[in-house]
Structures are given as structure tokens and as C-alpha cells.
Amino acid sequence: MNRISKMVVRMYVPAAAIAVGGFATAEAVTRTGRTLGEITPQRLASLAFLLAILLGTAWALHSTWRLYRWARGRELRCACGGMMSRVRYDRQRQKYRKCLACGGTSLEGAHCGG
């Protein structure tokens, strides 16, 4: 698997995990059979699954938008050509970014070593 493929997988796996988690939650709610007031377990399960599908779709659309911007050259790039992640903070409260393709880290705005 090349670096760009790893980057795409890293961007879309959370969306799939949200959808699978929603399915697991819906299945667990259905199997318990408890009602919460007037809401039946089947209705609660379908609402949980719908929410998970909507959140997963929103995450996937955001990832697609970032990939589109990266392809157009409007996102920060690493020296390897991959897209940089959002700003994160380390233990010393310094800002850094992580490359989604090679996994290298760099201080805010700098290029990683690859």
C-alpha cells in the first residue's frame, strides 16, 4: 500500500467505525428489549442507527472535501506530498501537525522529514 492510499484509509476509517458502532448500538438496544418511557426499543435502535449513519456520512463528506482541497493544492502538504492533519498539542503545549501519508510530525506550519 502506497502512502497516498494510507492517507485515504486514515481519513475514511473513522466514518466507517461510526457507522459500525451505530449498528452495534442499535443491535444491543434491540436485544435488551427495555422501553424508555414511550419509546420502544425498535424505535430507539433505528434512531441510534440513523444518527450514526448521518454522523458517518458527515465525516466522510468532510474527508472528501479535504481530499479535494489537497488535490487542488489548498491544504498543507508534507515533504512526502501527503496532507497534514489538524493542529494538535504535545505535552509541552507546542502545536504540531502529523502527516496523514507517512506519519511524520512537524511543528505548526513546517514540513515533516518524510
MMTF fields as JSON, N, C-alpha, C and O atoms, coordinates in Angstrom:
{
  "mmtfVersion": "1.0.0",
  "mmtfProducer": "UNKNOWN",
  "numBonds": 455,
  "numAtoms": 456,
  "numGroups": 114,
  "numChains": 1,
  "numModels": 1,
  "chainsPerModel": [1],
  "groupsPerChain": [114],
  "chainIdList": ["A"],
  "bondAtomList": [4, 2, 8, 6, 12, 10, 16, 14, 20, 18, 24, 22, 28, 26, 32, 30, 36, 34, 40, 38, 44, 42, 48, 46, 52, 50, 56, 54, 60, 58, 64, 62, 68, 66, 72, 70, 76, 74, 80, 78, 84, 82, 88, 86, 92, 90, 96, 94, 100, 98, 104, 102, 108, 106, 112, 110, 116, 114, 120, 118, 124, 122, 128, 126, 132, 130, 136, 134, 140, 138, 144, 142, 148, 146, 152, 150, 156, 154, 160, 158, 164, 162, 168, 166, 172, 170, 176, 174, 180, 178, 184, 182, 188, 186, 192, 190, 196, 194, 200, 198, 204, 202, 208, 206, 212, 210, 216, 214, 220, 218, 224, 222, 228, 226, 232, 230, 236, 234, 240, 238, 244, 242, 248, 246, 252, 250, 256, 254, 260, 258, 264, 262, 268, 266, 272, 270, 276, 274, 280, 278, 284, 282, 288, 286, 292, 290, 296, 294, 300, 298, 304, 302, 308, 306, 312, 310, 316, 314, 320, 318, 324, 322, 328, 326, 332, 330, 336, 334, 340, 338, 344, 342, 348, 346, 352, 350, 356, 354, 360, 358, 364, 362, 368, 366, 372, 370, 376, 374, 380, 378, 384, 382, 388, 386, 392, 390, 396, 394, 400, 398, 404, 402, 408, 406, 412, 410, 416, 414, 420, 418, 424, 422, 428, 426, 432, 430, 436, 434, 440, 438, 444, 442, 448, 446, 452, 450],
  "bondOrderList": [1, 1, 1, 1, 1, 1, 1, 1, 1, 1, 1, 1, 1, 1, 1, 1, 1, 1, 1, 1, 1, 1, 1, 1, 1, 1, 1, 1, 1, 1, 1, 1, 1, 1, 1, 1, 1, 1, 1, 1, 1, 1, 1, 1, 1, 1, 1, 1, 1, 1, 1, 1, 1, 1, 1, 1, 1, 1, 1, 1, 1, 1, 1, 1, 1, 1, 1, 1, 1, 1, 1, 1, 1, 1, 1, 1, 1, 1, 1, 1, 1, 1, 1, 1, 1, 1, 1, 1, 1, 1, 1, 1, 1, 1, 1, 1, 1, 1, 1, 1, 1, 1, 1, 1, 1, 1, 1, 1, 1, 1, 1, 1, 1],
  "groupList": [{"groupName": "MET", "atomNameList": ["N", "CA", "C", "O"], "elementList": ["N", "C", "C", "O"], "formalChargeList": [0, 0, 0, 0], "bondAtomList": [1, 0, 2, 1, 3, 2], "bondOrderList": [1, 1, 2], "singleLetterCode": "M", "chemCompType": "L-PEPTIDE LINKING"}, {"groupName": "ASN", "atomNameList": ["N", "CA", "C", "O"], "elementList": ["N", "C", "C", "O"], "formalChargeList": [0, 0, 0, 0], "bondAtomList": [1, 0, 2, 1, 3, 2], "bondOrderList": [1, 1, 2], "singleLetterCode": "N", "chemCompType": "L-PEPTIDE LINKING"}, {"groupName": "ARG", "atomNameList": ["N", "CA", "C", "O"], "elementList": ["N", "C", "C", "O"], "formalChargeList": [0, 0, 0, 0], "bondAtomList": [1, 0, 2, 1, 3, 2], "bondOrderList": [1, 1, 2], "singleLetterCode": "R", "chemCompType": "L-PEPTIDE LINKING"}, {"groupName": "ILE", "atomNameList": ["N", "CA", "C", "O"], "elementList": ["N", "C", "C", "O"], "formalChargeList": [0, 0, 0, 0], "bondAtomList": [1, 0, 2, 1, 3, 2], "bondOrderList": [1, 1, 2], "singleLetterCode": "I", "chemCompType": "L-PEPTIDE LINKING"}, {"groupName": "SER", "atomNameList": ["N", "CA", "C", "O"], "elementList": ["N", "C", "C", "O"], "formalChargeList": [0, 0, 0, 0], "bondAtomList": [1, 0, 2, 1, 3, 2], "bondOrderList": [1, 1, 2], "singleLetterCode": "S", "chemCompType": "L-PEPTIDE LINKING"}, {"groupName": "LYS", "atomNameList": ["N", "CA", "C", "O"], "elementList": ["N", "C", "C", "O"], "formalChargeList": [0, 0, 0, 0], "bondAtomList": [1, 0, 2, 1, 3, 2], "bondOrderList": [1, 1, 2], "singleLetterCode": "K", "chemCompType": "L-PEPTIDE LINKING"}, {"groupName": "VAL", "atomNameList": ["N", "CA", "C", "O"], "elementList": ["N", "C", "C", "O"], "formalChargeList": [0, 0, 0, 0], "bondAtomList": [1, 0, 2, 1, 3, 2], "bondOrderList": [1, 1, 2], "singleLetterCode": "V", "chemCompType": "L-PEPTIDE LINKING"}, {"groupName": "TYR", "atomNameList": ["N", "CA", "C", "O"], "elementList": ["N", "C", "C", "O"], "formalChargeList": [0, 0, 0, 0], "bondAtomList": [1, 0, 2, 1, 3, 2], "bondOrderList": [1, 1, 2], "singleLetterCode": "Y", "chemCompType": "L-PEPTIDE LINKING"}, {"groupName": "PRO", "atomNameList": ["N", "CA", "C", "O"], "elementList": ["N", "C", "C", "O"], "formalChargeList": [0, 0, 0, 0], "bondAtomList": [1, 0, 2, 1, 3, 2], "bondOrderList": [1, 1, 2], "singleLetterCode": "P", "chemCompType": "L-PEPTIDE LINKING"}, {"groupName": "ALA", "atomNameList": ["N", "CA", "C", "O"], "elementList": ["N", "C", "C", "O"], "formalChargeList": [0, 0, 0, 0], "bondAtomList": [1, 0, 2, 1, 3, 2], "bondOrderList": [1, 1, 2], "singleLetterCode": "A", "chemCompType": "L-PEPTIDE LINKING"}, {"groupName": "GLY", "atomNameList": ["N", "CA", "C", "O"], "elementList": ["N", "C", "C", "O"], "formalChargeList": [0, 0, 0, 0], "bondAtomList": [1, 0, 2, 1, 3, 2], "bondOrderList": [1, 1, 2], "singleLetterCode": "G", "chemCompType": "PEPTIDE LINKING"}, {"groupName": "PHE", "atomNameList": ["N", "CA", "C", "O"], "elementList": ["N", "C", "C", "O"], "formalChargeList": [0, 0, 0, 0], "bondAtomList": [1, 0, 2, 1, 3, 2], "bondOrderList": [1, 1, 2], "singleLetterCode": "F", "chemCompType": "L-PEPTIDE LINKING"}, {"groupName": "THR", "atomNameList": ["N", "CA", "C", "O"], "elementList": ["N", "C", "C", "O"], "formalChargeList": [0, 0, 0, 0], "bondAtomList": [1, 0, 2, 1, 3, 2], "bondOrderList": [1, 1, 2], "singleLetterCode": "T", "chemCompType": "L-PEPTIDE LINKING"}, {"groupName": "GLU", "atomNameList": ["N", "CA", "C", "O"], "elementList": ["N", "C", "C", "O"], "formalChargeList": [0, 0, 0, 0], "bondAtomList": [1, 0, 2, 1, 3, 2], "bondOrderList": [1, 1, 2], "singleLetterCode": "E", "chemCompType": "L-PEPTIDE LINKING"}, {"groupName": "LEU", "atomNameList": ["N", "CA", "C", "O"], "elementList": ["N", "C", "C", "O"], "formalChargeList": [0, 0, 0, 0], "bondAtomList": [1, 0, 2, 1, 3, 2], "bondOrderList": [1, 1, 2], "singleLetterCode": "L", "chemCompType": "L-PEPTIDE LINKING"}, {"groupName": "GLN", "atomNameList": ["N", "CA", "C", "O"], "elementList": ["N", "C", "C", "O"], "formalChargeList": [0, 0, 0, 0], "bondAtomList": [1, 0, 2, 1, 3, 2], "bondOrderList": [1, 1, 2], "singleLetterCode": "Q", "chemCompType": "L-PEPTIDE LINKING"}, {"groupName": "TRP", "atomNameList": ["N", "CA", "C", "O"], "elementList": ["N", "C", "C", "O"], "formalChargeList": [0, 0, 0, 0], "bondAtomList": [1, 0, 2, 1, 3, 2], "bondOrderList": [1, 1, 2], "singleLetterCode": "W", "chemCompType": "L-PEPTIDE LINKING"}, {"groupName": "HIS", "atomNameList": ["N", "CA", "C", "O"], "elementList": ["N", "C", "C", "O"], "formalChargeList": [0, 0, 0, 0], "bondAtomList": [1, 0, 2, 1, 3, 2], "bondOrderList": [1, 1, 2], "singleLetterCode": "H", "chemCompType": "L-PEPTIDE LINKING"}, {"groupName": "CYS", "atomNameList": ["N", "CA", "C", "O"], "elementList": ["N", "C", "C", "O"], "formalChargeList": [0, 0, 0, 0], "bondAtomList": [1, 0, 2, 1, 3, 2], "bondOrderList": [1, 1, 2], "singleLetterCode": "C", "chemCompType": "L-PEPTIDE LINKING"}, {"groupName": "ASP", "atomNameList": ["N", "CA", "C", "O"], "elementList": ["N", "C", "C", "O"], "formalChargeList": [0, 0, 0, 0], "bondAtomList": [1, 0, 2, 1, 3, 2], "bondOrderList": [1, 1, 2], "singleLetterCode": "D", "chemCompType": "L-PEPTIDE LINKING"}],
  "groupTypeList": [0, 1, 2, 3, 4, 5, 0, 6, 6, 2, 0, 7, 6, 8, 9, 9, 9, 3, 9, 6, 10, 10, 11, 9, 12, 9, 13, 9, 6, 12, 2, 12, 10, 2, 12, 14, 10, 13, 3, 12, 8, 15, 2, 14, 9, 4, 14, 9, 11, 14, 14, 9, 3, 14, 14, 10, 12, 9, 16, 9, 14, 17, 4, 12, 16, 2, 14, 7, 2, 16, 9, 2, 10, 2, 13, 14, 2, 18, 9, 18, 10, 10, 0, 0, 4, 2, 6, 2, 7, 19, 2, 15, 2, 15, 5, 7, 2, 5, 18, 14, 9, 18, 10, 10, 12, 4, 14, 13, 10, 9, 17, 18, 10, 10],
  "groupIdList": [1, 2, 3, 4, 5, 6, 7, 8, 9, 10, 11, 12, 13, 14, 15, 16, 17, 18, 19, 20, 21, 22, 23, 24, 25, 26, 27, 28, 29, 30, 31, 32, 33, 34, 35, 36, 37, 38, 39, 40, 41, 42, 43, 44, 45, 46, 47, 48, 49, 50, 51, 52, 53, 54, 55, 56, 57, 58, 59, 60, 61, 62, 63, 64, 65, 66, 67, 68, 69, 70, 71, 72, 73, 74, 75, 76, 77, 78, 79, 80, 81, 82, 83, 84, 85, 86, 87, 88, 89, 90, 91, 92, 93, 94, 95, 96, 97, 98, 99, 100, 101, 102, 103, 104, 105, 106, 107, 108, 109, 110, 111, 112, 113, 114],
  "secStructList": [7, 7, 2, 2, 2, 2, 2, 2, 2, 2, 2, 2, 2, 2, 2, 2, 2, 2, 2, 2, 2, 2, 2, 2, 2, 2, 2, 2, 2, 2, 2, 2, 7, 7, 7, 5, 6, 6, 5, 7, 2, 2, 2, 2, 2, 2, 2, 2, 2, 2, 2, 2, 2, 2, 2, 2, 2, 2, 2, 2, 2, 2, 2, 2, 2, 2, 2, 2, 2, 2, 2, 6, 6, 7, 1, 7, 5, 7, 6, 6, 1, 7, 5, 5, 7, 7, 7, 3, 3, 7, 6, 6, 7, 7, 3, 3, 3, 3, 5, 6, 6, 6, 7, 7, 3, 3, 3, 6, 6, 1, 7, 7, 7, 7],
  "xCoordList": [0.851, 0.0, 0.907, 1.797, 0.668, 1.499, 1.023, 0.0, 1.764, 1.478, 0.13, -0.584, -0.215, -1.478, -2.658, -3.665, -2.538, -3.604, -3.754, -4.873, -2.633, -2.691, -3.39, -4.167, -3.11, -3.733, -5.251, -6.004, -5.686, -7.123, -7.78, -8.868, -7.136, -7.687, -7.782, -8.796, -6.722, -6.74, -7.851, -8.344, -8.245, -9.282, -10.69, -11.588, -10.897, -12.238, -12.554, -13.724, -11.566, -11.826, -12.712, -13.607, -12.505, -13.412, -14.878, -15.759, -15.154, -16.546, -17.15, -18.299, -16.394, -16.884, -17.039, -17.982, -16.124, -16.222, -17.459, -18.099, -17.804, -19.003, -20.246, -21.138, -20.31, -21.47, -21.566, -22.66, -20.455, -20.465, -20.834, -21.569, -20.322, -20.681, -22.165, -22.785, -22.73, -24.165, -24.974, -26.003, -24.512, -25.196, -25.115, -26.103, -23.931, -23.764, -24.637, -25.236, -24.706, -25.56, -27.029, -27.767, -27.444, -28.839, -29.16, -30.242, -28.237, -28.45, -28.538, -29.377, -27.67, -27.692, -28.979, -29.547, -29.44, -30.687, -31.865, -32.756, -31.878, -32.975, -32.997, -34.065, -31.827, -31.768, -32.098, -32.555, -31.879, -32.207, -33.71, -34.186, -34.465, -35.914, -36.513, -37.708, -35.719, -36.258, -36.833, -36.305, -37.911, -38.502, -38.079, -37.886, -37.942, -37.623, -38.83, -38.945, -39.707, -40.933, -41.836, -42.259, -42.126, -42.995, -42.22, -42.82, -40.914, -40.094, -39.815, -39.265, -40.195, -39.946, -38.48, -37.814, -37.98, -36.59, -36.29, -35.202, -37.24, -37.018, -36.878, -36.037, -37.706, -37.629, -36.323, -35.691, -35.92, -34.667, -33.484, -32.533, -33.538, -32.466, -32.382, -31.291, -33.525, -33.499, -33.01, -32.315, -33.36, -32.869, -31.354, -30.656, -30.85, -29.406, -28.655, -27.612, -29.192, -28.539, -28.602, -27.632, -29.727, -29.855, -28.858, -28.217, -28.729, -27.767, -26.345, -25.56, -26.011, -24.67, -24.418, -23.326, -25.415, -25.27, -25.077, -24.239, -25.844, -25.7, -24.338, -23.714, -23.867, -22.549, -21.434, -20.484, -21.543, -20.547, -20.517, -19.448, -21.691, -21.769, -21.167, -20.454, -21.447, -20.872, -19.355, -18.659, -18.837, -17.387, -16.786, -15.755, -17.427, -16.923, -16.966, -16.047, -18.02, -18.095, -17.004, -16.42, -16.728, -15.651, -14.298, -13.467, -14.084, -12.837, -12.715, -11.631, -13.819, -13.808, -13.481, -12.724, -14.048, -13.767, -12.293, -11.685, -11.712, -10.285, -9.41, -8.409, -9.78, -9.02, -9.114, -8.132, -10.284, -10.46, -9.558, -8.889, -9.548, -8.696, -7.219, -6.42, -6.851, -5.46, -5.052, -3.95, -5.939, -5.643, -5.474, -4.717, -6.168, -6.068, -4.914, -4.66, -4.196, -3.067, -3.451, -2.684, -4.622, -5.093, -4.978, -5.401, -4.425, -4.171, -2.659, -1.893, -2.239, -0.812, -0.311, -0.985, 0.881, 1.47, 2.764, 3.489, 3.025, 4.275, 5.325, 4.988, 6.579, 7.627, 7.393, 7.842, 6.692, 6.4, 5.226, 4.96, 4.518, 3.373, 2.038, 0.999, 2.039, 0.797, 0.185, 0.817, -1.047, -1.777, -1.458, -1.316, -1.349, -1.087, -2.42, -3.44, -2.395, -3.598, -3.93, -3.266, -4.973, -5.33, -4.239, -3.377, -4.284, -3.303, -3.551, -4.687, -2.475, -2.533, -1.555, -0.724, -1.656, -0.773, -0.048, -0.663, 1.272, 2.015, 2.017, 1.304, 2.811, 2.808, 3.332, 2.964, 4.183, 4.71, 3.827, 4.22, 2.64, 1.666, 2.19, 1.819, 3.055, 3.517, 2.598, 2.167, 2.306, 1.454, 2.271, 3.419, 1.668, 2.298, 1.225, 0.046, 1.64, 0.764, 1.396, 2.615, 0.554, 1.016, 0.655, -0.447, 1.576, 1.316, 0.41, 0.683, -0.665, -1.585, -1.069, -1.618, -0.023, 0.517, 1.682, 1.65, 2.718, 3.905, 3.93, 4.697, 3.099, 3.053, 4.056, 4.107, 4.857, 5.84, 5.157, 4.06, 5.824, 5.274, 6.156, 7.349, 5.574, 6.318, 5.665, 4.483, 6.437, 5.871, 4.899, 4.963, 4.01, 2.95, 3.502, 4.351, 3.02, 3.375, 4.651, 4.908, 5.465, 6.712, 6.459, 5.385, 7.441, 7.336, 7.985, 9.019, 7.39, 7.983, 9.098, 9.236, 9.878, 11.049, 10.732, 11.585, 9.533, 9.174, 9.427, 9.177],
  "yCoordList": [-1.168, 0.0, 1.245, 1.375, 2.14, 3.333, 4.387, 4.21, 5.475, 6.499, 7.179, 7.445, 7.457, 8.146, 7.244, 7.723, 5.955, 5.015, 4.965, 4.911, 4.982, 5.005, 6.271, 6.23, 7.38, 8.642, 8.572, 9.003, 8.038, 7.925, 6.983, 7.275, 5.873, 4.94, 5.604, 5.47, 6.33, 7.02, 8.057, 8.346, 8.612, 9.634, 9.039, 9.634, 7.871, 7.302, 6.217, 5.873, 5.671, 4.632, 5.138, 4.406, 6.36, 6.813, 6.867, 6.566, 7.241, 7.285, 5.882, 5.698, 4.911, 3.532, 3.011, 2.275, 3.385, 2.945, 3.525, 2.846, 4.774, 5.382, 4.621, 4.349, 4.277, 3.545, 2.148, 1.708, 1.456, 0.119, 0.208, -0.636, 1.231, 1.425, 1.703, 1.235, 2.458, 2.717, 1.459, 1.26, 0.603, -0.663, -1.543, -2.164, -1.596, -2.404, -1.865, -2.64, -0.554, 0.046, -0.27, -0.619, -0.145, -0.45, -1.915, -2.233, -2.788, -4.218, -4.49, -5.272, -3.843, -4.035, -3.493, -4.114, -2.346, -1.768, -2.669, -2.862, -3.215, -4.094, -5.366, -5.843, -5.908, -7.168, -6.999, -7.951, -5.813, -5.628, -5.631, -6.185, -5.023, -5.053, -4.117, -4.207, -3.221, -2.285, -1.059, -0.595, -0.544, 0.675, 1.867, 1.749, 2.993, 4.237, 5.149, 5.923, 5.049, 5.839, 5.32, 4.164, 6.182, 5.8, 5.313, 4.886, 5.373, 4.984, 3.489, 2.992, 2.78, 1.336, 1.073, 1.939, -0.101, -0.412, -0.375, 0.033, -0.795, -0.787, 0.641, 0.922, 1.528, 2.921, 3.564, 4.301, 3.291, 3.82, 3.281, 4.013, 2.003, 1.403, 2.041, 2.32, 2.267, 2.873, 4.317, 4.772, 5.04, 6.405, 6.432, 7.297, 5.478, 5.401, 5.085, 5.674, 4.16, 3.798, 4.952, 5.204, 5.648, 6.803, 7.891, 8.479, 8.157, 9.154, 8.761, 9.602, 7.479, 7.014, 7.126, 7.507, 6.798, 6.916, 8.381, 8.69, 9.274, 10.698, 11.234, 11.981, 10.864, 11.313, 10.726, 11.428, 9.454, 8.827, 9.466, 9.663, 9.786, 10.44, 11.838, 12.249, 12.567, 13.903, 13.83, 14.653, 12.841, 12.672, 12.346, 12.903, 11.452, 11.076, 12.26, 12.438, 13.066, 14.251, 15.257, 15.872, 15.427, 16.325, 15.806, 16.583, 14.505, 13.912, 14.085, 14.368, 13.918, 14.1, 15.547, 15.807, 16.48, 17.899, 18.208, 18.944, 17.652, 17.884, 17.256, 17.847, 16.067, 15.451, 16.271, 16.401, 16.82, 17.688, 18.918, 19.298, 19.539, 20.714, 20.346, 21.123, 19.16, 18.703, 18.497, 18.872, 17.902, 17.666, 18.982, 19.047, 20.02, 21.351, 22.172, 23.275, 21.645, 22.363, 23.385, 24.31, 23.241, 24.217, 23.735, 24.442, 22.566, 22.044, 21.981, 21.87, 22.052, 21.94, 20.564, 19.554, 20.547, 19.296, 19.006, 19.911, 17.735, 17.247, 17.207, 17.375, 16.988, 16.844, 15.613, 15.581, 14.599, 13.391, 13.604, 12.756, 14.727, 15.011, 14.751, 15.07, 14.174, 13.869, 15.084, 16.133, 14.923, 16.007, 16.02, 14.971, 17.216, 17.382, 17.379, 17.834, 16.865, 16.782, 18.144, 19.148, 18.136, 19.35, 19.631, 18.788, 20.809, 21.175, 20.351, 20.202, 19.821, 19.065, 19.699, 20.52, 19.315, 19.844, 18.693, 17.677, 18.846, 17.817, 18.123, 19.02, 17.386, 17.555, 18.919, 19.42, 19.508, 20.835, 21.943, 23.11, 21.587, 22.515, 23.212, 24.353, 22.532, 23.056, 22.539, 21.386, 23.4, 22.998, 22.176, 22.505, 21.11, 20.312, 19.712, 19.693, 19.228, 18.534, 17.203, 17.043, 16.253, 14.927, 14.686, 15.018, 14.111, 13.783, 12.556, 11.552, 12.638, 11.516, 10.429, 9.327, 10.721, 9.729, 8.955, 7.725, 9.675, 8.993, 8.873, 8.079, 9.653, 9.577, 10.464, 10.472, 11.212, 12.11, 13.296, 13.697, 13.848, 15.02, 16.223, 16.085, 17.401, 18.631, 19.716, 19.635, 20.726, 21.867, 22.567, 22.407, 23.33, 24.006, 24.756, 25.635, 24.409, 25.111, 24.632, 25.004, 23.818, 23.344, 22.066, 21.472, 21.653, 20.405, 19.292, 19.5, 18.112, 16.978, 16.372, 16.66, 15.547, 14.975, 13.853, 13.503, 13.269, 12.209, 10.906, 9.904],
  "zCoordList": [0.0, 0.0, 0.0, 0.84, -0.941, -1.005, -0.009, 0.652, 0.093, 1.1, 0.898, 1.865, -0.338, -0.598, -0.23, 0.291, -0.496, -0.109, 1.409, 1.92, 2.132, 3.589, 4.08, 5.034, 3.428, 3.811, 3.631, 4.504, 2.517, 2.252, 3.269, 3.764, 3.578, 4.561, 5.925, 6.61, 6.332, 7.627, 7.709, 8.799, 6.595, 6.6, 6.647, 7.243, 6.025, 5.93, 6.957, 7.124, 7.644, 8.637, 9.78, 10.202, 10.303, 11.374, 10.948, 11.753, 9.715, 9.247, 9.237, 9.638, 8.787, 8.79, 10.217, 10.505, 11.111, 12.504, 13.18, 13.982, 12.864, 13.429, 12.97, 13.773, 11.688, 11.163, 11.779, 12.133, 11.908, 12.509, 13.99, 14.503, 14.672, 16.074, 16.243, 17.198, 15.323, 15.366, 15.153, 15.798, 14.245, 14.024, 15.27, 15.661, 15.894, 17.109, 18.246, 18.992, 18.375, 19.398, 19.142, 20.064, 17.891, 17.548, 17.832, 18.325, 17.526, 17.787, 19.29, 19.738, 20.059, 21.521, 22.131, 23.029, 21.653, 22.172, 21.835, 22.663, 20.641, 20.236, 21.08, 21.464, 21.365, 22.119, 23.599, 24.231, 24.17, 25.585, 25.805, 26.796, 24.897, 24.988, 26.019, 26.303, 26.587, 27.582, 26.891, 25.88, 27.443, 26.902, 27.755, 28.965, 27.11, 27.808, 27.682, 26.732, 28.63, 28.566, 27.465, 27.485, 26.507, 25.393, 24.173, 23.186, 24.232, 23.075, 23.138, 24.12, 22.087, 22.026, 21.681, 21.114, 22.016, 21.704, 20.198, 19.792, 19.386, 17.95, 17.425, 16.571, 17.944, 17.511, 17.981, 17.225, 19.215, 19.737, 18.946, 18.67, 18.58, 17.793, 16.413, 15.917, 15.801, 14.468, 14.532, 13.623, 15.585, 15.745, 15.982, 15.454, 16.781, 17.026, 15.733, 15.449, 14.962, 13.705, 12.706, 11.992, 12.649, 11.766, 12.142, 11.271, 13.431, 13.888, 13.51, 13.071, 13.681, 13.329, 11.821, 11.4, 11.022, 9.572, 9.176, 8.329, 9.783, 9.468, 9.882, 9.128, 11.072, 11.513, 10.648, 10.3, 10.302, 9.432, 8.05, 7.473, 7.526, 6.222, 6.285, 5.369, 7.354, 7.508, 7.591, 6.997, 8.331, 8.441, 7.068, 6.692, 6.329, 5.008, 4.043, 3.244, 4.11, 3.25, 3.592, 2.699, 4.885, 5.297, 4.797, 4.328, 4.9, 4.406, 2.9, 2.389, 2.193, 0.743, 0.391, -0.544, 1.137, 0.904, 1.136, 0.359, 2.201, 2.462, 1.373, 0.968, 0.897, -0.188, -1.466, -2.197, -1.737, -2.901, -2.789, -3.75, -1.598, -1.388, -1.486, -2.008, -0.984, -1.063, -2.519, -2.918, -3.31, -4.727, -5.484, -6.452, -5.051, -5.677, -5.122, -5.604, -4.097, -3.518, -2.471, -2.204, -1.87, -0.883, 0.554, 1.469, 0.776, 2.123, 2.339, 1.382, 3.6, 3.899, 3.486, 3.683, 2.911, 2.452, 3.195, 3.606, 3.353, 3.919, 2.804, 1.632, 3.156, 2.156, 1.274, 0.129, 1.802, 1.019, 0.074, -0.778, 0.21, -0.645, 0.008, -0.57, 1.207, 1.905, 2.576, 2.698, 3.005, 3.666, 5.153, 5.783, 5.7, 7.127, 7.885, 7.369, 9.101, 9.925, 10.531, 10.273, 11.337, 12.066, 13.104, 13.352, 13.699, 14.719, 15.969, 16.419, 16.521, 17.776, 18.753, 18.365, 20.024, 21.051, 21.728, 22.053, 21.945, 22.653, 24.15, 24.6, 24.919, 26.375, 26.814, 27.876, 26.001, 26.316, 25.76, 25.758, 25.291, 24.707, 23.463, 23.19, 22.702, 21.426, 20.329, 20.357, 19.368, 18.258, 17.268, 16.969, 16.768, 15.723, 14.836, 15.191, 13.688, 12.746, 12.396, 12.452, 12.036, 11.653, 10.199, 9.763, 9.453, 8.053, 8.005, 8.663, 7.229, 7.121, 6.186, 6.162, 5.417, 4.482, 5.1, 5.15, 5.574, 6.09, 7.608, 8.152, 8.3, 9.759, 10.455, 11.685, 9.718, 10.327, 10.988, 10.6, 11.989, 12.672, 12.439, 12.17, 12.54, 12.392, 13.215, 13.547, 13.541, 14.242, 13.341, 12.122, 13.898, 13.152, 11.943, 12.089, 10.754, 9.526, 8.862, 7.717, 9.532, 8.936, 8.142, 8.237, 7.368, 6.61, 7.399, 8.033, 7.37, 8.092, 7.272, 6.083, 7.899, 7.246, 6.276, 5.461, 6.329, 5.391, 5.927, 5.258]
}
